[in-house]
């Protein structure tokens, strides 16, 4: 680690131990301080946006004990860096930890995570945020038009997706505008001693329909653990009967994610396109080309 950085940031200068974390997809430099605090370093030009993230984490920690506490936000202009200090959540990310648990334990981790996520979704969007249905429809329309330009995707698939989305997007009318983690899947959850212990990586946070936060379970969550993904949905719904409206929106947002996955995969190159295309086709099969709102992996385990 750069000694200049260590000397310029008070939490690091006064630390007894500093350990760098390299795992994860974030571009932040991350350091664990004395096994108590996590410092995230990022470019100074991102400071305004990341301060909003820091302030949101601070508010969310009052809604759930599974959100790290926001300690300090600062900038070091001479280094061209800004930073935030959060409490450190020990343990392993779910992507690593779940594989060593029984199916029942995986389900319980998911159940607790889903239950706590529902608490975070009580946090309303700030004043002036565009209504969700307008924002999401415009974004969806743009992705559909880009999808139509991709020559290596079966036109029948494109037509099915467009028809399904267009005929169901009315479901978004009147949906609430609240906090979205926007990256809820095992990689961004901490597990310790076989239990869910916290949420991490709030960088993608957004505002909109809270149910949108669950659609990545059918893309990424089930690749790690189907029991976890089922548990997350059950926990989010309080362990009770799940409404038809929930499954209709879950399927709609999954279809929209299929479209954006094809488009984003193409932008990111052949390797990512191959991966995201496979995942997208799996989602299509799980929903029987969206003739079924409830995915096969959920129906099979119930």
KEVOMAR-780698 format. One line per 8 residues: for each residue x, y, z of C-alpha. Coordinates in steps of 0.02 Angstrom, whole numbers, plus 32768, in hexadecimal, padded with zeros to 4 digits. Layout:
BEGIN
X Y Z ~ ...
//
This chain:
BEGIN
8000 8000 8000 ~ 803A 80B1 7FDA ~ 8084 80F7 807C ~ 8051 81A7 8046 ~ 7F9A 8173 8046 ~ 7FAD 811E 80EE ~ 7FF9 81BA 813D ~ 7F79 8234 80F4
7EDB 81DC 8130 ~ 7EC4 81E4 81ED ~ 7E70 813B 8204 ~ 7F00 80E7 81A9 ~ 7F89 814F 81F8 ~ 7F52 811E 82A7 ~ 7F30 8066 8280 ~ 7F89 7FD3 82CF
7F63 7F65 8238 ~ 7F32 7F89 8184 ~ 7EFD 7EFF 810E ~ 7ED1 7F1D 8058 ~ 7E3A 7EC4 800D ~ 7E45 7E98 7F55 ~ 7DAE 7E29 7F39 ~ 7D14 7E6F 7EE3
7CE8 7ED1 7E47 ~ 7CF2 7F80 7E91 ~ 7D7C 7FF5 7E56 ~ 7D8E 803A 7F07 ~ 7E2C 801B 7F68 ~ 7DF2 7FC5 8007 ~ 7E4D 7FB1 80AC ~ 7E1D 7F5E 8150
7E59 7FC2 81E6 ~ 7E78 7F67 828A ~ 7DF1 7EE8 8259 ~ 7D71 7F6E 8288 ~ 7D62 7FE7 81F8 ~ 7D5C 7FE1 813B ~ 7DA5 8073 80D8 ~ 7D72 8086 8022
7DDE 80F9 7FB6 ~ 7DA2 813F 7F10 ~ 7DC8 81CE 7E97 ~ 7DA7 827E 7ED8 ~ 7D34 82A3 7E44 ~ 7CBC 821E 7E85 ~ 7CAF 826F 7F31 ~ 7C05 82C4 7F1B
7BB1 8224 7EDE ~ 7C06 81B8 7F61 ~ 7BD8 8230 7FED ~ 7B21 820F 7FC3 ~ 7B46 8155 7FCF ~ 7B99 8170 8079 ~ 7B05 81D6 80B9 ~ 7A8B 8152 807B
7AEC 80C8 80D3 ~ 7AE3 8130 8171 ~ 7A25 8139 8163 ~ 7A14 8082 8136 ~ 7A77 804B 81CF ~ 79E7 808F 8239 ~ 796F 8019 81DD ~ 79D5 7F7A 81EA
7A60 7F3B 825A ~ 7AA8 7EE3 81C0 ~ 7AE5 7F84 816E ~ 7B94 7FC2 819B ~ 7B9C 8062 8201 ~ 7BD7 80FC 81A2 ~ 7C67 8148 8206 ~ 7CBE 81CE 81A0
7CC6 821A 80F2 ~ 7D5C 8280 80BA ~ 7DCA 82B9 802C ~ 7E84 82CF 8010 ~ 7E93 8347 7F7F ~ 7F50 8338 7F78 ~ 7F3A 827D 7F57 ~ 7EA7 8292 7EE1
7E45 821C 7F50 ~ 7DA9 821A 7FB9 ~ 7D7B 8195 8036 ~ 7CF5 8151 80A7 ~ 7D0A 80F1 8149 ~ 7C8A 806B 8177 ~ 7C87 7FE8 81FF ~ 7CD3 7F46 81BF
7C64 7EAD 81AF ~ 7CCF 7E11 81CB ~ 7CAA 7D70 8170 ~ 7CA5 7D31 80BD ~ 7C3B 7D6C 802D ~ 7BA9 7CFD 8003 ~ 7BF6 7CC4 7F5F ~ 7C81 7C70 7FC2
7C26 7C41 8062 ~ 7B85 7BF0 8023 ~ 7BDA 7B5D 7FCF ~ 7C12 7B19 8079 ~ 7B63 7B22 80C5 ~ 7AD6 7AA4 80C1 ~ 7A3F 7ACD 8055 ~ 79DB 7AF6 80F1
7A64 7B6D 812C ~ 7A6D 7BBE 8080 ~ 79B0 7BD8 8085 ~ 79BB 7C27 8132 ~ 7A45 7C9F 80F9 ~ 79D8 7CD3 8067 ~ 793D 7CE3 80D5 ~ 7994 7D58 814E
79E1 7DBF 80C1 ~ 7939 7DD1 806C ~ 78E6 7E01 8110 ~ 7967 7E89 8130 ~ 7961 7EC7 807C ~ 78A7 7EE7 8090 ~ 78D1 7F5A 8123 ~ 794A 7FBE 80B8
78C2 7FD5 8036 ~ 7860 8040 80B0 ~ 78D9 80CF 808E ~ 7882 8146 8013 ~ 78D5 8197 7F7E ~ 7909 824E 7F90 ~ 7898 82D8 7F53 ~ 789E 82F6 7E98
78C6 8244 7E62 ~ 786A 8219 7DC1 ~ 77D7 81A1 7DD3 ~ 7814 80EE 7DC2 ~ 779E 80B8 7D38 ~ 77D3 8149 7CC7 ~ 788C 8132 7CE8 ~ 788B 8075 7CD4
781E 8075 7C38 ~ 7891 80F0 7BDF ~ 7929 8087 7C0E ~ 78D3 7FE6 7BD8 ~ 789E 8030 7B31 ~ 7951 8062 7B0E ~ 7993 7FB5 7B34 ~ 790E 7F62 7AC8
793F 7FCF 7A34 ~ 79F6 7FA1 7A4E ~ 79C7 7EE9 7A5B ~ 7973 7EF3 79B0 ~ 7A1A 7F26 7965 ~ 7A72 7E88 79A0 ~ 7A79 7E15 790A ~ 7AAB 7D74 7962
7A0F 7D67 79D0 ~ 7978 7D08 7990 ~ 78F5 7D86 7958 ~ 786E 7D19 79A6 ~ 78C0 7D2F 7A50 ~ 78C9 7DEB 7A37 ~ 7813 7DF3 7A04 ~ 77DC 7D8A 7A9A
783C 7DF8 7B13 ~ 77FC 7E9A 7AC8 ~ 7748 7E5D 7AC3 ~ 774D 7E1D 7B76 ~ 779E 7EBB 7BBD ~ 772E 7F33 7B5E ~ 7690 7ED8 7B94 ~ 76C3 7ED3 7C4B
771F 7F77 7C6B ~ 767B 7FC1 7CAC ~ 769F 7F5E 7D4B ~ 7720 7FE3 7D78 ~ 769E 806D 7D80 ~ 7693 80B0 7E30 ~ 7720 8046 7E73 ~ 7780 8099 7F03
7823 80F6 7EF2 ~ 7897 80B6 7F7A ~ 794A 8082 7F9B ~ 7992 7FFB 7F2B ~ 7A36 7FA4 7F54 ~ 7A35 7F79 7E9A ~ 7AB5 7EEE 7EAD ~ 7A62 7E73 7F24
7AB0 7DC8 7F0E ~ 7B27 7D59 7F73 ~ 7BC8 7DB4 7F44 ~ 7B8B 7E4F 7F9E ~ 7B54 7DFB 803F ~ 7BC0 7DC5 80D3 ~ 7BAD 7D1D 8127 ~ 7C02 7CEC 81CA
7BEA 7C50 8233 ~ 7B65 7C12 81B9 ~ 7AFA 7CAD 81CD ~ 7AD7 7D49 8167 ~ 7B31 7DDB 81BB ~ 7B25 7E6E 8145 ~ 7B16 7ECC 80A1 ~ 7BAE 7F13 8047
7BD6 7F75 7FA8 ~ 7B52 7FFC 7F99 ~ 7BA6 804F 7F03 ~ 7B1B 8023 7E89 ~ 7A90 8061 7EFC ~ 79FD 80B1 7EA6 ~ 7947 80E1 7EBD ~ 78AA 808E 7E7B
7838 7FF9 7E94 ~ 7886 7F94 7F22 ~ 784F 7EEF 7ED4 ~ 78C9 7F12 7E47 ~ 7955 7EE8 7EC2 ~ 7926 7E2F 7EBD ~ 7932 7E0E 7E03 ~ 79ED 7DE7 7E06
79C6 7D4C 7E6D ~ 798C 7CF4 7DD0 ~ 7A2A 7D27 7D73 ~ 7AB8 7D1C 7DF0 ~ 7A70 7CE0 7E95 ~ 7A38 7C35 7E57 ~ 7AE3 7C16 7E08 ~ 7B2A 7C1C 7EB9
7A99 7BD0 7F1A ~ 79E5 7BAB 7EEE ~ 79B5 7B91 7FA7 ~ 79FF 7C3B 7FD1 ~ 799D 7C8E 7F44 ~ 78FA 7C3C 7F79 ~ 791C 7C6D 802D ~ 793B 7D22 7FFB
7892 7D2C 7FA4 ~ 7839 7CD7 8034 ~ 788F 7D44 80B6 ~ 7867 7DE1 8054 ~ 77B1 7DAF 805A ~ 77B6 7D8A 8113 ~ 77A7 7CCF 80FB ~ 76F1 7CE0 80CA
768D 7CC5 802B ~ 76DA 7D21 7F99 ~ 7663 7D8E 7F36 ~ 763E 7D82 7E7D ~ 7675 7E37 7E6A ~ 7721 7E0C 7EAF ~ 773C 7D81 7E31 ~ 76FA 7DE9 7DA0
7777 7E73 7DC7 ~ 7802 7DF5 7DE8 ~ 77E6 7DAB 7D3B ~ 77D9 7E56 7CE7 ~ 787C 7E93 7D33 ~ 78CF 7DED 7D08 ~ 789B 7E02 7C51 ~ 78DF 7EB3 7C50
7982 7E71 7C98 ~ 798C 7DEF 7C0E ~ 7984 7E7B 7B8E ~ 7A07 7EE7 7BE4 ~ 7A78 7E4E 7BFD ~ 7A7F 7E2C 7B42 ~ 7AA3 7EE4 7B1F ~ 7B24 7EFC 7BA8
7B79 7E58 7B7F ~ 7B91 7E90 7ACB ~ 7BDC 7F34 7B05 ~ 7C57 7EDD 7B78 ~ 7CA1 7E63 7AFD ~ 7C92 7DAE 7AC7 ~ 7CBB 7D5B 7B6D ~ 7C3C 7DBF 7BD1
7BBD 7DB1 7B45 ~ 7BCA 7CF4 7B45 ~ 7BB4 7CED 7C02 ~ 7B23 7D68 7C0E ~ 7ACD 7D1C 7B77 ~ 7AD0 7C71 7BCA ~ 7A8A 7CBA 7C6A ~ 7A03 7D17 7C09
79CF 7C7A 7BAD ~ 79C7 7C1D 7C53 ~ 794D 7CA1 7C94 ~ 78E3 7C8F 7BF8 ~ 78DA 7BD2 7C16 ~ 78B7 7BE7 7CD0 ~ 781F 7C52 7CA5 ~ 77EB 7BE8 7C0E
7807 7C7D 7B9A ~ 77A7 7CE5 7C1A ~ 770A 7C7F 7C12 ~ 772E 7C5E 7CCB ~ 7746 7CE8 7D4B ~ 778F 7C73 7DCF ~ 7838 7C2E 7D96 ~ 7855 7B73 7D89
78DD 7B73 7E0D ~ 7863 7BB8 7E8E ~ 77D4 7B45 7E5B ~ 7843 7AAA 7E5F ~ 787C 7AC6 7F12 ~ 77CF 7AE9 7F59
//
